[in-house]
């Protein structure tokens, strides 16, 4: 994806990176069947869809950053589904790479 789009996403977030209160936490089931607590980092609007960027426990003392598409289930609750679009995966990868290189930590909706 174009660098301009990534830069735009980052600049939209920079003013909102400070949060009030605790970050949202929610359970996530891993491929192994294990359920872990995730911490929401940000939600990105890409096209007409929303994508959740969140952290889960990784190696001791580390966290893994994950991304999923946000969809509403039949009852209207937000649920997370795997990313299936390679272009979206690339946008999110570049967004995270550039955000981390800037030393920022996304914490709010774009």
C-alpha atoms as an extended CHARMM CRD file, in Angstrom:
* protein
*
       110  EXT
         1         1  UNK       CA              0.0000000000        0.0000000000        0.0000000000  PROA      1               0.0000000000
         2         2  UNK       CA              1.0880000000        3.5590000000       -0.5340000000  PROA      2               0.0000000000
         3         3  UNK       CA              3.2840000000        5.2230000000        2.0560000000  PROA      3               0.0000000000
         4         4  UNK       CA              0.9770000000        8.2570000000        2.0400000000  PROA      4               0.0000000000
         5         5  UNK       CA             -1.9070000000        6.1610000000        3.4170000000  PROA      5               0.0000000000
         6         6  UNK       CA              0.2620000000        4.8010000000        6.2410000000  PROA      6               0.0000000000
         7         7  UNK       CA              1.5520000000        8.2760000000        7.0680000000  PROA      7               0.0000000000
         8         8  UNK       CA             -2.0170000000        9.5970000000        7.1250000000  PROA      8               0.0000000000
         9         9  UNK       CA             -3.1180000000        6.8510000000        9.5330000000  PROA      9               0.0000000000
        10        10  UNK       CA             -0.1720000000        7.6210000000       11.8170000000  PROA      10              0.0000000000
        11        11  UNK       CA             -0.7530000000       11.3800000000       11.8030000000  PROA      11              0.0000000000
        12        12  UNK       CA             -4.4470000000       10.8680000000       12.5880000000  PROA      12              0.0000000000
        13        13  UNK       CA             -3.4750000000        8.8740000000       15.6650000000  PROA      13              0.0000000000
        14        14  UNK       CA             -0.6160000000       10.9800000000       17.0070000000  PROA      14              0.0000000000
        15        15  UNK       CA             -2.9230000000       13.5110000000       18.6590000000  PROA      15              0.0000000000
        16        16  UNK       CA             -4.9710000000       10.7450000000       20.3000000000  PROA      16              0.0000000000
        17        17  UNK       CA             -2.2630000000        8.4110000000       21.6570000000  PROA      17              0.0000000000
        18        18  UNK       CA             -2.6990000000        9.4630000000       25.2750000000  PROA      18              0.0000000000
        19        19  UNK       CA             -5.4820000000        7.5600000000       26.9670000000  PROA      19              0.0000000000
        20        20  UNK       CA             -7.5950000000        8.2150000000       29.9910000000  PROA      20              0.0000000000
        21        21  UNK       CA             -8.0160000000        5.2430000000       32.2760000000  PROA      21              0.0000000000
        22        22  UNK       CA             -7.2290000000        1.6250000000       31.5690000000  PROA      22              0.0000000000
        23        23  UNK       CA             -7.0740000000        0.0800000000       28.0920000000  PROA      23              0.0000000000
        24        24  UNK       CA             -9.8780000000       -2.2550000000       27.0610000000  PROA      24              0.0000000000
        25        25  UNK       CA             -9.1420000000       -5.8990000000       27.8390000000  PROA      25              0.0000000000
        26        26  UNK       CA            -10.9320000000       -8.9050000000       26.3740000000  PROA      26              0.0000000000
        27        27  UNK       CA            -10.4730000000      -12.6800000000       26.0040000000  PROA      27              0.0000000000
        28        28  UNK       CA             -9.0190000000      -14.1190000000       22.8060000000  PROA      28              0.0000000000
        29        29  UNK       CA             -8.9050000000      -17.8000000000       21.8870000000  PROA      29              0.0000000000
        30        30  UNK       CA             -5.6350000000      -18.8130000000       20.2520000000  PROA      30              0.0000000000
        31        31  UNK       CA             -5.2710000000      -21.4550000000       17.5300000000  PROA      31              0.0000000000
        32        32  UNK       CA             -4.1590000000      -23.8540000000       20.2640000000  PROA      32              0.0000000000
        33        33  UNK       CA             -7.5050000000      -23.4510000000       22.0420000000  PROA      33              0.0000000000
        34        34  UNK       CA             -5.9010000000      -21.5240000000       24.9100000000  PROA      34              0.0000000000
        35        35  UNK       CA             -7.7830000000      -18.3780000000       25.9920000000  PROA      35              0.0000000000
        36        36  UNK       CA             -5.6200000000      -15.3680000000       26.8780000000  PROA      36              0.0000000000
        37        37  UNK       CA             -6.3500000000      -11.7800000000       27.8860000000  PROA      37              0.0000000000
        38        38  UNK       CA             -5.7720000000       -9.2680000000       25.0950000000  PROA      38              0.0000000000
        39        39  UNK       CA             -5.2310000000       -5.5310000000       25.4680000000  PROA      39              0.0000000000
        40        40  UNK       CA             -6.6800000000       -3.2330000000       22.8010000000  PROA      40              0.0000000000
        41        41  UNK       CA             -4.0910000000       -0.9020000000       21.2890000000  PROA      41              0.0000000000
        42        42  UNK       CA             -6.1100000000        0.7970000000       18.5600000000  PROA      42              0.0000000000
        43        43  UNK       CA             -8.8150000000        0.3530000000       15.9560000000  PROA      43              0.0000000000
        44        44  UNK       CA             -8.0270000000        1.3320000000       12.3710000000  PROA      44              0.0000000000
        45        45  UNK       CA            -10.5760000000        2.1900000000        9.7100000000  PROA      45              0.0000000000
        46        46  UNK       CA             -9.3020000000        0.8900000000        6.3920000000  PROA      46              0.0000000000
        47        47  UNK       CA            -11.7730000000        1.2980000000        3.5850000000  PROA      47              0.0000000000
        48        48  UNK       CA            -15.1950000000        0.4260000000        4.9490000000  PROA      48              0.0000000000
        49        49  UNK       CA            -13.9150000000       -2.0420000000        7.5630000000  PROA      49              0.0000000000
        50        50  UNK       CA            -12.5420000000       -1.7330000000       11.0920000000  PROA      50              0.0000000000
        51        51  UNK       CA             -9.4480000000       -3.5950000000       12.2470000000  PROA      51              0.0000000000
        52        52  UNK       CA             -8.4930000000       -4.1530000000       15.8720000000  PROA      52              0.0000000000
        53        53  UNK       CA             -4.8120000000       -4.0090000000       16.7980000000  PROA      53              0.0000000000
        54        54  UNK       CA             -4.2070000000       -5.6660000000       20.1510000000  PROA      54              0.0000000000
        55        55  UNK       CA             -1.4970000000       -7.2350000000       22.2990000000  PROA      55              0.0000000000
        56        56  UNK       CA             -1.4910000000      -10.7190000000       23.7940000000  PROA      56              0.0000000000
        57        57  UNK       CA              1.0490000000      -12.3630000000       26.1030000000  PROA      57              0.0000000000
        58        58  UNK       CA              4.0540000000      -13.6840000000       24.1950000000  PROA      58              0.0000000000
        59        59  UNK       CA              7.4110000000      -14.9840000000       25.3600000000  PROA      59              0.0000000000
        60        60  UNK       CA              8.1490000000      -14.2470000000       29.0330000000  PROA      60              0.0000000000
        61        61  UNK       CA              8.2110000000      -10.4790000000       29.5100000000  PROA      61              0.0000000000
        62        62  UNK       CA              7.0810000000       -9.8150000000       25.9230000000  PROA      62              0.0000000000
        63        63  UNK       CA              3.8000000000       -9.2010000000       24.1130000000  PROA      63              0.0000000000
        64        64  UNK       CA              2.7570000000      -10.2270000000       20.6210000000  PROA      64              0.0000000000
        65        65  UNK       CA              0.9080000000       -7.6880000000       18.4940000000  PROA      65              0.0000000000
        66        66  UNK       CA             -2.0930000000       -9.1010000000       16.6400000000  PROA      66              0.0000000000
        67        67  UNK       CA             -4.6100000000       -7.6950000000       14.1500000000  PROA      67              0.0000000000
        68        68  UNK       CA             -8.1230000000       -8.8700000000       13.2950000000  PROA      68              0.0000000000
        69        69  UNK       CA            -11.0660000000       -7.5540000000       11.3300000000  PROA      69              0.0000000000
        70        70  UNK       CA            -13.9760000000       -6.3940000000       13.5040000000  PROA      70              0.0000000000
        71        71  UNK       CA            -17.3970000000       -7.7010000000       12.4540000000  PROA      71              0.0000000000
        72        72  UNK       CA            -20.7450000000       -7.7190000000       14.1910000000  PROA      72              0.0000000000
        73        73  UNK       CA            -22.3160000000      -11.0660000000       14.9830000000  PROA      73              0.0000000000
        74        74  UNK       CA            -26.0470000000      -11.8260000000       14.6310000000  PROA      74              0.0000000000
        75        75  UNK       CA            -26.6880000000      -10.2910000000       18.0600000000  PROA      75              0.0000000000
        76        76  UNK       CA            -24.8720000000       -7.0470000000       17.1880000000  PROA      76              0.0000000000
        77        77  UNK       CA            -21.7570000000       -7.7550000000       19.2610000000  PROA      77              0.0000000000
        78        78  UNK       CA            -18.3120000000       -6.9910000000       17.8810000000  PROA      78              0.0000000000
        79        79  UNK       CA            -16.2780000000      -10.1040000000       17.1250000000  PROA      79              0.0000000000
        80        80  UNK       CA            -12.8080000000      -10.5550000000       15.6850000000  PROA      80              0.0000000000
        81        81  UNK       CA            -12.0600000000      -12.5710000000       12.5600000000  PROA      81              0.0000000000
        82        82  UNK       CA             -8.7760000000      -13.4660000000       10.8970000000  PROA      82              0.0000000000
        83        83  UNK       CA             -7.3530000000      -11.1740000000        8.2510000000  PROA      83              0.0000000000
        84        84  UNK       CA             -7.8340000000      -12.6230000000        4.7840000000  PROA      84              0.0000000000
        85        85  UNK       CA             -6.8600000000       -9.7180000000        2.5250000000  PROA      85              0.0000000000
        86        86  UNK       CA             -3.1120000000       -9.5390000000        1.7640000000  PROA      86              0.0000000000
        87        87  UNK       CA             -3.3700000000       -5.8030000000        0.9560000000  PROA      87              0.0000000000
        88        88  UNK       CA             -4.8790000000       -5.0650000000        4.3880000000  PROA      88              0.0000000000
        89        89  UNK       CA             -2.2190000000       -7.2000000000        6.0760000000  PROA      89              0.0000000000
        90        90  UNK       CA              0.4370000000       -5.1180000000        4.3320000000  PROA      90              0.0000000000
        91        91  UNK       CA             -1.1840000000       -1.8080000000        5.3610000000  PROA      91              0.0000000000
        92        92  UNK       CA             -1.3290000000       -2.9310000000        8.9840000000  PROA      92              0.0000000000
        93        93  UNK       CA              2.2330000000       -4.2960000000        8.9010000000  PROA      93              0.0000000000
        94        94  UNK       CA              3.5850000000       -1.0200000000        7.5260000000  PROA      94              0.0000000000
        95        95  UNK       CA              1.4800000000        1.0140000000        9.9640000000  PROA      95              0.0000000000
        96        96  UNK       CA              2.8890000000       -0.9240000000       12.9200000000  PROA      96              0.0000000000
        97        97  UNK       CA              6.4300000000       -0.8060000000       11.5670000000  PROA      97              0.0000000000
        98        98  UNK       CA              6.3410000000        2.9580000000       11.0660000000  PROA      98              0.0000000000
        99        99  UNK       CA              4.5480000000        3.5720000000       14.3540000000  PROA      99              0.0000000000
       100       100  UNK       CA              7.0950000000        1.5490000000       16.2970000000  PROA      100             0.0000000000
       101       101  UNK       CA              9.9900000000        3.2570000000       14.5200000000  PROA      101             0.0000000000
       102       102  UNK       CA              8.5630000000        6.6150000000       15.6010000000  PROA      102             0.0000000000
       103       103  UNK       CA              8.4930000000        5.3700000000       19.1790000000  PROA      103             0.0000000000
       104       104  UNK       CA              4.7550000000        5.7620000000       19.4870000000  PROA      104             0.0000000000
       105       105  UNK       CA              2.1800000000        3.4150000000       20.8780000000  PROA      105             0.0000000000
       106       106  UNK       CA             -1.2310000000        3.5040000000       19.2240000000  PROA      106             0.0000000000
       107       107  UNK       CA             -3.9880000000        3.4970000000       21.7970000000  PROA      107             0.0000000000
       108       108  UNK       CA             -7.0490000000        5.0720000000       20.2420000000  PROA      108             0.0000000000
       109       109  UNK       CA             -9.3240000000        4.6540000000       17.2510000000  PROA      109             0.0000000000
       110       110  UNK       CA             -8.0390000000        6.1900000000       14.0300000000  PROA      110             0.0000000000
